[in-house]
Every structure is written in structure tokens, then in C-alpha cells.
Amino acid sequence: MSKRTPSATYHMLAKSDCQVFDRHPWHTTFTIGQYLCTPCGATYYCPGCTLSIPKNARAQLCPEHHTEREARDQVALKPRVKKEMQA
């Protein structure tokens, strides 16, 4: 039998997801607009929430700003789709 605990196994699988598939379980930090991946230690920041760029952090929209951008993109896309259908 393996002596690994379930949390150690989870941590190993989560870290491999980060490294292989670039899928991170992002968690909020105490700084607004900054997020941390606990298994691998990667960080990202939302340019819509903060102007301070952490060292070695990726730029990525937070869930709130991501949905706002999707809504804007859908509104901008609707007139173009209608024009294409009429042609």
C-alpha cells in the first residue's frame, strides 16, 4: 500500500494539471485583483481591478471583468451578424 495521504495525491495531480494542461485552481489573495494557484505557486492579476503589476504574474481578467467583456463582445457582434444575414 502507498503511504501517500489523499491530500498529497490531490496536490500531485493538481500540480500536474498546472504544468501539463495549464489549468490552475485560482484562489483570491488579500490584494484586490491578484490571484494565486496554490499547487504550483503561479500568480495572475486582473488589469481591470488593479494597476499594480506583481512580479512574474500573468495578466488575465477576473470572472467579473471576463463576463463584462463577453457581454460587450456579444453586443458588438449582433449588428455584424444581422448585416451578414441580409447580404
Buried (B, 14 or more C-beta within 10 A) or exposed (E): EEEEEEEEEEBEEBBEBBEEEEEBEBEEEEBEBBBBBBBBEBBBBBEBBBEEEBEEBEEBBBEEBEEEEEEEEEEEEEEEEEEEEEE
